[in-house]
Amino acid sequence: MSRRAWATGPGGVPTLRAVEILWWLVPSLVVTCLAMLWVGWLGREGRGEVDREVAVQRLARALSQERPTPQTPPVRERDRSTGIAVRQARKVQPPTPGPTQGPRRAS
């Protein structure tokens, strides 16, 4: 936006005097609005109506079918939480002295 599009209003607050329209957006806006109107016009008639008796028969047939029940895993016994994080003990191997090193000594 250019600097001259801004003017100062009362109290020195900048106001927008003229707006530069982005004309390259207008065609996409028109196409979008026309598409929304077209879809709205087509959608108002519905998607074809099904006879009420046919719908009831379909529903009764679907509800009468036996459906397999999903297998759930067995419930595990949970450990009692104490609220304190405790790490499992690790097996610590003592360092083995190398061939050239002897036992370490404090001096």
Steps between C-alpha positions, in 0.01 A plus 500: 500500500639837416584753767258758362204269557535573869375825643513619854168538674413684817766465764766392247359146462562364149183416305455330164388760242506291182513123460692335222292208370682190390323450167663162439294358789165606351468216241564232763249667732234503226565134411481399867170683553350350183610150607339546843175619342499210251562236768237657723247494215572136415504387862157637587316226311656219704678186384199298397241391749456144617157364579435486875406132492819410312707694753331321792563161340869582445535614860329186634723277286814680620398481866409132483842391374725335756817696548819354646608652827857625500743313722638719775835427659490377861526768764844509657548546871649845548785561739424735783652837428691668779554820309877456509690404189735213573741368241557131474837392635757440230764234522828686525809306404818610677761631258763245416857620502666503159813291423737794558318645795516370847254566774437871556639658810417826665799721556 
